[in-house]
Amino acid sequence: MECEIATVRGRVASSWRRNAGGFDLDIELPANATACARLVAEYPGHRLSEVREGETTLWRREGRNYSVAGAHLLEASPNGVRVQLDSGSYRFRVVTTPA
């Protein structure tokens, strides 16, 4: 699934795809823009295990939170995380495990 919109600050785009262990989400934000993204794993029989941005872990179920340039963890729960994003491009991988 892909979408984009032209804004007064520039193009905002996102795309996502499911994979065997969860889903991938790409987000692009223009210069001088910020956004809030909620990455959830709310489908039957699965729970959130890990969230990565690129190759860097942002959050793990074991309670560990990590820093990623431009992506600031605002909130985390067993079903999802909420992240504040600075301008730039991001590639998130949301990993789920059977509940």
C-alpha positions in Angstrom: 0.0 0.0 0.0 1.4 3.4 -1.0 0.2 6.9 -0.6 1.6 10.5 -0.9 0.4 14.0 -0.6 1.8 17.4 -1.7 1.9 19.8 1.2 3.1 23.4 1.5 6.3 22.1 2.9 6.8 19.4 0.2 5.9 15.8 -0.5 4.9 13.5 2.4 4.8 9.8 1.4 4.4 6.4 3.1 4.2 2.8 2.1 3.8 -0.5 3.9 3.9 -4.2 3.3 3.3 -7.2 5.4 6.0 -9.9 5.8 6.2 -13.2 7.6 7.2 -11.6 10.9 5.1 -8.4 10.9 5.3 -5.5 8.5 7.6 -2.8 7.0 6.7 0.9 6.9 8.5 3.6 4.9 7.9 7.2 5.6 9.3 10.3 3.9 8.9 13.8 5.4 10.0 17.1 3.7 12.4 19.6 5.3 11.1 21.5 8.2 8.3 19.1 8.9 7.6 16.7 11.7 5.1 13.9 12.1 3.8 11.4 14.6 3.6 7.7 13.6 1.8 5.0 15.5 3.1 1.5 14.7 0.7 -1.2 15.9 0.5 -4.9 15.9 -3.2 -5.5 16.7 -4.2 -8.5 14.8 -5.5 -11.8 16.2 -2.9 -14.1 17.6 0.1 -11.8 17.5 1.8 -9.2 19.7 4.5 -6.6 19.2 8.0 -7.9 19.8 10.4 -5.3 18.3 10.5 -2.1 16.3 13.5 -1.2 14.2 14.4 1.8 12.1 16.8 0.7 9.5 19.2 -1.6 11.2 18.8 0.0 14.6 16.4 -1.3 17.3 14.1 1.5 18.6 12.0 -0.7 21.0 12.0 -4.3 22.3 9.3 -6.0 24.3 11.8 -6.8 27.1 11.5 -3.1 28.0 14.5 -1.8 26.3 14.2 1.6 24.5 16.9 2.8 22.1 17.8 6.1 20.4 17.5 6.6 16.7 18.5 9.9 15.0 15.3 11.8 14.1 12.9 9.2 15.5 11.9 9.8 19.2 9.9 7.2 21.1 6.9 8.9 22.7 4.9 5.9 24.0 5.2 2.1 24.0 2.7 -0.6 24.9 2.4 -4.3 24.2 0.3 -3.5 21.1 2.3 -0.6 19.6 4.6 2.3 19.8 4.1 6.0 19.0 7.1 7.8 17.5 7.7 11.5 16.8 9.6 12.0 13.5 11.8 14.8 12.3 12.1 15.5 8.5 13.8 12.8 6.5 13.3 9.2 5.3 12.6 6.3 7.6 12.3 2.5 7.1 10.6 0.8 10.1 10.3 -2.9 10.6 7.7 -4.0 13.1 8.3 -7.5 14.3 5.5 -9.6 15.8 5.4 -13.0 17.5 2.5 -15.3 18.1 0.7 -14.4 21.3 
